[in-house]
Amino acid sequence: MNNKTKSKSIPIYDKVASTTLLDGDYITCIGSANFDYTFRLDSPLVMGTSNPVRSAISLGGVIRNVAENLARLDHKVLLMTVLGSDHAGLEILRRSRRLMAVFATDILKGYATGGYYAAIGSDGNMNVGFADMAINHNMNHNWIIKHQPHLEQSSWLIADMNVTKDALETLIAYAGKTDKKLAIIGVSGPKMKQMPDDLHGVEIVICNLDESQSYFHTEITDLKTIVELWIQRGVRQVIVTKGKDGAMYYDGIAINHQKAYVVPHDKVVDVTGAGDSFSAAVLHGLIRGEPLKTSIKYGAISSSLTIQSPYAVNPKLSMNLIKKELKKYEDL
């Protein structure tokens, strides 16, 4: 939601970089960028009292994580997001510039940069999480229209569900009348209310079972049935993941299953960012012209590498590492 005071209902933008358009095709990543504040529990979480933790701060946001993963896989990435006029926003901007272009990123006066707060148990899984993402409601239809010159120099558009519903509708309409390929990535069950009903023109949707159930208002757990529901909405390709059960996907021809690469319990460090690394590696394959079947294998391996890292984006990630790891699991 927007800030409560009327004076802040209309965002004031400061361009954070030159608006001069640069040459070349970008992979434009559209959505959230924030700081992740992680609290690693020393013992099981007890509600209503103080819990001892070890804290860490890192860059986050679904689309920012996807963008960094793609940059580490040697893509020319443009980050299109909104940041607050605070220290956190300027720090995200400074660090992101090292790996990607940021001339489509805006600083909004009067807003705080998004923050994600998670308590992580000893098993590496999240016990509880909080998201302060009020700023994201400014990524709307008008914002997309304002940035259309940036979209025009992109070969692929990748959006997360932190943008508004009318922003996604605008992106879908734009992709439908141009030669741009649009990918939409799920964020959470509650955010699925922002997914449009008509997905004709969308190249691929990547989400998990919970997000799909929220979108279709169903308790169906059969992945094949869920994928069929997505196909009926007009999307060209779709992947629905279910943790250790792997993923079911439709490549435009048939529905198939992909096994997960299950990381041994003692090697799980932190699951934060695993889904983002999966999505990025899948999209890497598709952008390079690989079939979806191969691309999903890249995603499964990339996700496993992230889970074994203390970072939301594994700093050692490369395509050579993914392929080297994949050779160990030829039957995956």
C-alpha positions as CSV (number, residue, x, y, z in Angstrom):
1,M,0.0,0.0,0.0
2,N,1.1,3.6,-0.5
3,N,2.3,5.7,2.5
4,K,-0.6,7.1,4.5
5,T,-0.1,10.8,4.0
6,K,-1.6,12.3,0.9
7,S,1.6,14.2,0.1
8,K,3.3,10.8,-0.5
9,S,0.5,9.2,-2.6
10,I,2.2,10.4,-5.8
11,P,5.9,9.3,-5.9
12,I,8.6,11.9,-6.7
13,Y,11.3,10.4,-8.8
14,D,15.0,11.2,-8.8
15,K,16.7,9.4,-11.8
16,V,19.6,7.5,-10.4
17,A,21.5,7.3,-13.7
18,S,21.5,8.9,-17.1
19,T,18.4,8.3,-19.1
20,T,20.5,8.1,-22.3
21,L,19.7,4.8,-23.9
22,L,22.5,2.4,-24.5
23,D,23.0,0.1,-27.5
24,G,22.4,-3.6,-27.4
25,D,19.8,-6.1,-26.2
26,Y,19.2,-6.3,-22.5
27,I,17.5,-8.9,-20.3
28,T,15.3,-6.4,-18.4
29,C,14.4,-7.6,-14.9
30,I,11.3,-5.8,-13.5
31,G,10.3,-5.9,-9.9
32,S,11.6,-5.8,-6.3
33,A,15.0,-5.0,-4.9
34,N,15.5,-4.8,-1.1
35,F,17.7,-5.8,1.8
36,D,17.4,-9.2,3.4
37,Y,17.8,-9.2,7.2
38,T,18.4,-12.8,8.3
39,F,18.4,-13.9,11.9
40,R,19.8,-17.4,12.3
41,L,18.3,-19.1,15.4
42,D,20.7,-20.9,17.8
43,S,17.8,-22.9,19.2
44,P,14.1,-23.6,18.2
45,L,12.0,-20.5,17.9
46,V,9.9,-19.6,21.0
47,M,7.2,-17.1,20.4
48,G,6.6,-14.3,22.9
49,T,10.1,-14.0,24.2
50,S,13.6,-13.0,23.1
51,N,15.5,-15.6,20.9
52,P,19.2,-15.6,20.6
53,V,20.3,-15.2,16.9
54,R,23.2,-14.5,14.6
55,S,22.2,-11.8,12.2
56,A,23.3,-11.0,8.6
57,I,22.3,-8.4,6.0
58,S,22.4,-9.0,2.3
59,L,20.9,-7.7,-0.9
60,G,17.6,-9.3,-1.8
61,G,14.3,-9.0,-3.7
62,V,13.1,-11.7,-6.1
63,I,13.9,-9.9,-9.3
64,R,17.1,-8.4,-8.1
65,N,18.3,-11.9,-7.1
66,V,17.2,-13.2,-10.6
67,A,19.1,-10.3,-12.2
68,E,22.3,-11.0,-10.3
69,N,22.1,-14.7,-11.1
70,L,21.7,-13.9,-14.8
71,A,24.6,-11.4,-14.7
72,R,26.8,-14.1,-13.1
73,L,25.7,-16.4,-16.0
74,D,27.1,-13.7,-18.4
75,H,24.0,-12.0,-19.5
76,K,23.6,-8.3,-20.2
77,V,21.1,-7.3,-17.5
78,L,19.1,-4.2,-16.9
79,L,17.5,-3.8,-13.4
80,M,14.2,-1.9,-13.5
81,T,13.0,-1.3,-9.9
82,V,12.2,1.4,-7.3
83,L,14.3,2.2,-4.3
84,G,13.8,4.6,-1.4
85,S,15.8,7.8,-0.9
86,D,17.6,6.2,2.1
87,H,20.9,4.6,2.8
88,A,19.6,1.1,1.9
89,G,18.5,2.3,-1.5
90,L,21.7,4.0,-2.4
91,E,23.7,0.9,-1.2
92,I,21.6,-1.5,-3.3
93,L,22.2,0.8,-6.3
94,R,26.0,1.0,-5.6
95,R,26.4,-2.7,-5.3
96,S,24.1,-3.6,-8.2
97,R,26.1,-1.3,-10.6
98,R,29.0,-3.7,-10.3
99,L,27.1,-6.4,-12.2
100,M,24.3,-4.8,-14.2
101,A,22.9,-1.7,-15.7
102,V,20.7,0.4,-13.4
103,F,19.6,3.3,-15.6
104,A,16.0,2.1,-15.5
105,T,16.0,2.2,-11.6
106,D,14.3,5.1,-9.8
107,I,14.8,6.6,-6.4
108,L,11.5,7.6,-4.8
109,K,11.5,10.4,-2.3
110,G,9.5,9.8,0.9
111,Y,9.6,6.0,0.7
112,A,11.7,3.5,2.5
113,T,13.6,0.8,0.5
114,G,12.0,-2.6,0.8
115,G,13.1,-4.9,3.5
116,Y,12.7,-8.7,4.1
117,Y,13.2,-10.1,7.6
118,A,13.5,-13.8,8.2
119,A,14.2,-16.1,11.1
120,I,16.1,-19.2,9.9
121,G,16.1,-22.4,11.9
122,S,19.1,-24.7,12.3
123,D,17.8,-26.8,9.4
124,G,18.2,-23.8,7.0
125,N,14.5,-23.3,6.6
126,M,12.6,-20.2,7.4
127,N,10.6,-20.2,10.7
128,V,9.0,-16.8,10.2
129,G,9.3,-14.0,7.8
130,F,8.2,-10.4,7.4
131,A,8.2,-8.1,4.3
132,D,8.1,-4.3,4.3
133,M,7.3,-3.7,0.6
134,A,5.0,-0.6,0.6
135,I,7.2,1.0,-2.0
136,N,6.5,-1.7,-4.6
137,H,3.0,-0.3,-5.2
138,N,4.6,2.4,-7.3
139,M,5.6,-0.2,-9.9
140,N,2.3,0.3,-11.7
141,H,0.9,0.9,-15.2
142,N,2.1,4.4,-15.4
143,W,5.6,3.4,-14.3
144,I,5.8,0.7,-17.0
145,I,4.6,3.3,-19.6
146,K,7.3,5.7,-18.4
147,H,10.0,3.1,-18.9
148,Q,8.8,1.9,-22.3
149,P,11.9,3.3,-24.1
150,H,13.9,1.0,-21.8
151,L,11.7,-2.0,-22.6
152,E,12.2,-1.4,-26.3
153,Q,15.9,-2.2,-26.1
154,S,15.3,-5.5,-24.4
155,S,15.0,-9.0,-25.9
156,W,13.5,-10.6,-22.8
157,L,11.4,-9.0,-20.0
158,I,11.3,-10.8,-16.7
159,A,8.9,-9.6,-14.0
160,D,8.2,-10.7,-10.5
161,M,4.8,-10.5,-8.7
162,N,5.8,-7.5,-6.7
163,V,4.6,-5.2,-9.4
164,T,0.9,-4.3,-9.5
165,K,-1.7,-6.2,-11.5
166,D,-2.2,-3.3,-14.0
167,A,1.6,-3.2,-14.5
168,L,1.6,-6.9,-15.4
169,E,-1.4,-6.4,-17.7
170,T,0.5,-3.6,-19.4
171,L,3.6,-5.8,-19.8
172,I,1.5,-8.6,-21.3
173,A,-0.1,-6.3,-23.8
174,Y,3.3,-4.8,-24.7
175,A,4.8,-8.3,-25.2
176,G,1.8,-9.3,-27.2
177,K,2.3,-6.6,-29.8
178,T,6.1,-6.8,-30.0
179,D,8.7,-9.5,-30.4
180,K,9.6,-9.4,-26.7
181,K,9.4,-12.5,-24.6
182,L,7.9,-12.1,-21.2
183,A,8.5,-14.3,-18.2
184,I,6.6,-13.9,-14.9
185,I,7.9,-15.3,-11.6
186,G,5.9,-16.0,-8.6
187,V,6.8,-14.5,-5.2
188,S,4.2,-15.8,-2.7
189,G,0.7,-17.0,-2.4
190,P,-0.9,-13.7,-1.4
191,K,0.9,-11.9,-4.3
192,M,-0.9,-14.1,-6.8
193,K,-3.9,-11.9,-6.7
194,Q,-1.9,-9.6,-8.9
195,M,-1.6,-12.1,-11.7
196,P,-3.9,-11.2,-14.6
197,D,-6.6,-13.7,-15.8
198,D,-5.6,-13.6,-19.4
199,L,-2.0,-14.8,-20.0
200,H,-1.9,-14.9,-23.8
201,G,1.4,-13.3,-24.8
202,V,3.3,-14.6,-21.8
203,E,6.2,-16.8,-22.8
204,I,6.6,-18.6,-19.4
205,V,5.3,-18.5,-15.9
206,I,7.4,-20.0,-13.1
207,C,5.8,-20.5,-9.7
208,N,5.3,-23.1,-7.0
209,L,2.3,-25.2,-6.0
210,D,1.2,-22.9,-3.2
211,E,1.3,-19.9,-5.5
212,S,-0.7,-21.8,-8.1
213,Q,-3.3,-22.9,-5.6
214,S,-3.7,-19.3,-4.5
215,Y,-4.1,-18.1,-8.0
216,F,-6.7,-20.7,-9.0
217,H,-8.4,-20.7,-5.5
218,T,-8.0,-24.5,-5.3
219,E,-6.7,-27.1,-2.9
220,I,-5.7,-29.4,-5.8
221,T,-2.2,-30.9,-5.2
222,D,-1.7,-32.8,-8.4
223,L,0.9,-30.9,-10.3
224,K,-0.2,-32.1,-13.7
225,T,-3.7,-30.8,-13.1
226,I,-2.3,-27.5,-11.9
227,V,-0.2,-27.2,-15.0
228,E,-3.3,-27.9,-17.2
229,L,-5.1,-25.0,-15.4
230,W,-2.2,-22.7,-16.3
231,I,-2.3,-23.8,-20.0
232,Q,-6.0,-22.9,-20.1
233,R,-5.0,-19.3,-19.2
234,G,-3.0,-18.9,-22.4
235,V,0.6,-19.1,-21.2
236,R,3.0,-20.6,-23.8
237,Q,5.1,-22.5,-21.2
238,V,4.8,-23.1,-17.5
239,I,6.7,-24.6,-14.6
240,V,5.2,-25.5,-11.3
241,T,7.6,-26.5,-8.5
242,K,7.0,-28.5,-5.4
243,G,10.2,-28.6,-3.4
244,K,11.7,-32.0,-3.0
245,D,9.0,-33.5,-5.3
246,G,10.6,-31.6,-8.2
247,A,8.6,-29.8,-10.9
248,M,5.9,-30.4,-13.5
249,Y,6.3,-28.3,-16.7
250,Y,4.7,-27.7,-20.1
251,D,7.0,-26.8,-22.9
252,G,4.3,-25.9,-25.5
253,I,4.0,-29.5,-26.6
254,A,3.6,-31.9,-23.7
255,I,3.5,-32.0,-19.9
256,N,6.5,-33.6,-18.2
257,H,8.0,-34.1,-14.7
258,Q,11.5,-33.0,-13.6
259,K,13.0,-34.6,-10.5
260,A,14.6,-32.3,-7.9
261,Y,18.3,-32.5,-6.9
262,V,17.8,-33.1,-3.1
263,V,20.7,-31.6,-1.1
264,P,21.7,-33.7,1.9
265,H,20.5,-32.2,5.2
266,D,24.0,-31.6,6.5
267,K,24.8,-29.5,3.5
268,V,21.8,-27.2,3.7
269,V,23.0,-23.8,4.8
270,D,20.2,-21.4,3.8
271,V,17.2,-21.9,1.5
272,T,16.9,-18.1,0.9
273,G,17.1,-17.4,-2.8
274,A,16.8,-21.0,-4.0
275,G,13.7,-20.3,-6.0
276,D,15.2,-17.2,-7.6
277,S,18.3,-19.1,-8.7
278,F,16.2,-21.8,-10.1
279,S,14.2,-19.3,-12.2
280,A,17.3,-17.5,-13.4
281,A,19.0,-20.6,-14.6
282,V,15.9,-21.9,-16.4
283,L,15.6,-18.5,-18.1
284,H,19.3,-18.6,-19.0
285,G,18.7,-21.8,-20.9
286,L,15.7,-20.5,-22.7
287,I,17.4,-17.2,-23.6
288,R,20.3,-19.3,-25.0
289,G,17.9,-21.3,-27.1
290,E,17.9,-24.5,-25.0
291,P,14.8,-26.6,-24.7
292,L,12.8,-26.3,-21.5
293,K,13.7,-29.8,-20.5
294,T,17.4,-28.9,-20.4
295,S,16.8,-25.5,-18.9
296,I,14.9,-27.0,-15.9
297,K,17.9,-29.2,-15.2
298,Y,20.1,-26.1,-15.1
299,G,17.6,-24.6,-12.6
300,A,17.6,-27.6,-10.4
301,I,21.4,-27.6,-10.1
302,S,21.6,-23.8,-9.6
303,S,19.0,-24.0,-6.8
304,S,21.0,-26.7,-5.1
305,L,24.2,-24.6,-5.3
306,T,22.4,-21.7,-3.7
307,I,21.0,-23.8,-0.8
308,Q,24.6,-24.8,0.0
309,S,25.7,-21.2,0.2
310,P,25.1,-18.6,3.0
311,Y,24.1,-16.1,0.3
312,A,20.8,-15.5,-1.6
313,V,22.9,-15.5,-4.7
314,N,25.9,-17.9,-4.8
315,P,28.9,-15.7,-5.6
316,K,30.6,-18.7,-7.2
317,L,27.8,-19.3,-9.7
318,S,28.8,-19.8,-13.3
319,M,27.5,-21.9,-16.2
320,N,30.7,-24.0,-16.0
321,L,29.9,-24.8,-12.4
322,I,26.3,-25.8,-13.2
323,K,27.4,-28.1,-16.1
324,K,30.1,-29.6,-13.9
325,E,27.7,-30.3,-11.2
326,L,25.1,-31.7,-13.6
327,K,27.5,-34.4,-14.8
328,K,27.3,-36.0,-11.4
329,Y,23.5,-36.5,-11.9
330,E,23.1,-37.7,-15.4
331,D,19.7,-39.3,-14.5
332,L,18.3,-36.1,-13.0
